[in-house]
Amino acid sequence: MTLQLTSALFADGDMLPTRSSCDGEDMSPHLMWSGMPDGTRELALTMVDPDAPAGTFVHWVLWGLTPSTHELEEGLMPDCVRDGKNGFGRTGYGGPCPPRGDRPHRYVFRLYALSSTLSLDDGASLETLEAAMNGRVIEQAQLTGRYAR
């Protein structure tokens, strides 16, 4: 079975809801996954905007999800989750906020099934997370939403 990442709020390639953006409540979207690979000890999740004018912009970095977790409710995080720093300079979720008038930006969510747990400090960067995951990724899944202002 292949790891799959989906949402009840948007399909792959569809527009993200306004409430998940800086124009709404800046609330993390509902995400769910299935097809957990054998040997998974931890899950990590990232969200980036590869269309940002200054290069890839980090919106969300988190890890510490247990393999028994199969979804993130809209705007809610399980106690086990650890947050990294986003491009807004704070930890946690930072919703889409592209420049007004830009074509729709892509927001790429990636879920990583890891073979071991990570020991990272809260506020770790995407680069730090990626380095820590090196050699530990069993499988990954991707879901892309779009947003424009």
C-alpha positions as CSV (number, residue, x, y, z in Angstrom):
1,M,0.0,0.0,0.0
2,T,1.3,3.5,-0.9
3,L,1.3,6.4,1.5
4,Q,-1.3,8.9,0.5
5,L,-2.0,12.4,1.7
6,T,-5.4,14.0,1.2
7,S,-7.7,16.6,2.7
8,A,-11.5,16.9,3.2
9,L,-11.1,20.6,2.3
10,F,-9.4,20.5,-1.1
11,A,-8.3,18.0,-3.7
12,D,-4.8,17.8,-5.1
13,G,-4.3,20.9,-7.3
14,D,-7.4,22.7,-6.1
15,M,-7.6,26.1,-4.3
16,L,-7.0,26.1,-0.6
17,P,-9.9,27.6,1.5
18,T,-9.6,31.2,2.4
19,R,-9.8,30.4,6.1
20,S,-6.4,28.6,5.8
21,S,-4.8,31.8,4.5
22,C,-3.7,35.2,5.8
23,D,-7.0,36.5,4.4
24,G,-9.0,34.3,6.7
25,E,-8.3,32.7,10.1
26,D,-4.8,31.5,9.1
27,M,-6.0,28.1,10.3
28,S,-4.1,24.9,9.3
29,P,-6.1,22.8,6.9
30,H,-7.5,19.4,7.6
31,L,-5.1,16.7,6.4
32,M,-5.4,12.9,6.5
33,W,-3.3,10.0,5.3
34,S,-3.4,6.3,4.7
35,G,-1.1,3.5,3.6
36,M,1.4,3.8,6.5
37,P,4.5,1.8,5.5
38,D,5.7,-0.9,7.8
39,G,8.5,0.2,10.1
40,T,7.3,3.8,10.5
41,R,8.3,5.2,13.9
42,E,7.5,8.9,13.3
43,L,5.9,11.2,10.8
44,A,7.0,14.7,9.7
45,L,5.1,17.2,7.6
46,T,6.2,20.3,5.7
47,M,4.4,22.9,3.6
48,V,6.3,25.2,1.2
49,D,5.4,27.7,-1.6
50,P,7.8,27.1,-4.5
51,D,6.3,30.1,-6.4
52,A,7.3,32.8,-3.9
53,P,9.1,35.7,-5.6
54,A,12.3,35.4,-3.5
55,G,12.4,31.6,-3.8
56,T,10.8,28.7,-1.9
57,F,9.0,30.0,1.2
58,V,8.4,27.8,4.2
59,H,4.9,27.8,5.7
60,W,5.0,24.8,8.0
61,V,7.5,22.4,9.6
62,L,6.4,19.8,12.1
63,W,7.5,16.4,13.3
64,G,6.8,14.1,16.2
65,L,3.5,12.7,14.8
66,T,3.1,9.1,15.9
67,P,2.3,6.3,13.4
68,S,-1.1,5.8,15.0
69,T,-2.1,9.4,14.0
70,H,-4.0,9.4,10.7
71,E,-5.1,13.0,10.4
72,L,-4.7,16.5,11.6
73,E,-8.0,18.3,12.3
74,E,-8.4,21.8,10.9
75,G,-6.6,24.3,13.2
76,L,-5.7,21.6,15.8
77,M,-2.4,19.8,16.6
78,P,-1.9,16.7,18.7
79,D,0.1,17.2,21.9
80,C,3.0,15.1,20.5
81,V,3.7,17.4,17.6
82,R,6.9,19.6,17.6
83,D,6.9,22.8,15.5
84,G,9.7,24.2,13.5
85,K,10.1,27.8,12.3
86,N,8.3,29.0,9.3
87,G,9.3,31.8,6.9
88,F,7.3,34.3,8.9
89,G,9.8,33.9,11.7
90,R,7.5,32.1,14.1
91,T,6.8,28.4,14.9
92,G,3.7,26.6,13.8
93,Y,1.5,27.0,10.7
94,G,1.7,30.2,8.6
95,G,-1.0,30.2,5.9
96,P,-0.7,31.2,2.3
97,C,-0.2,35.0,1.8
98,P,1.1,35.5,-1.8
99,P,1.5,39.0,-3.2
100,R,-1.8,40.5,-4.4
101,G,-2.2,40.1,-8.1
102,D,0.2,37.2,-8.5
103,R,-1.0,34.1,-10.3
104,P,-2.1,31.3,-7.9
105,H,0.9,30.0,-6.0
106,R,1.3,26.3,-5.3
107,Y,1.5,25.1,-1.6
108,V,3.1,21.7,-1.4
109,F,2.4,19.6,1.6
110,R,4.8,16.7,2.1
111,L,4.3,13.9,4.6
112,Y,7.3,11.8,5.5
113,A,7.2,8.3,7.1
114,L,10.4,7.9,9.1
115,S,12.2,4.8,10.3
116,S,13.2,6.4,13.6
117,T,12.3,9.3,15.8
118,L,13.9,12.7,15.6
119,S,15.6,14.6,18.4
120,L,15.2,18.2,17.3
121,D,14.6,21.4,19.3
122,D,11.4,23.3,18.8
123,G,11.8,26.0,16.2
124,A,14.1,23.9,14.0
125,S,14.3,25.1,10.4
126,L,13.2,23.1,7.4
127,E,16.9,22.6,6.5
128,T,17.6,21.2,10.0
129,L,14.6,18.9,9.7
130,E,15.6,17.7,6.2
131,A,19.2,17.0,7.4
132,A,17.8,15.0,10.4
133,M,15.5,13.0,8.1
134,N,18.4,12.1,5.8
135,G,18.5,8.3,5.5
136,R,15.4,7.8,7.6
137,V,12.6,8.4,5.1
138,I,10.8,5.2,4.3
139,E,8.2,6.8,2.1
140,Q,6.7,10.2,1.4
141,A,3.4,11.5,0.1
142,Q,2.5,14.9,-1.4
143,L,-0.6,17.1,-1.7
144,T,-0.6,20.4,-3.5
145,G,-3.1,23.2,-2.9
146,R,-3.2,26.6,-4.7
147,Y,-4.0,30.1,-3.5
148,A,-4.2,33.6,-4.9
149,R,-5.2,37.0,-3.5
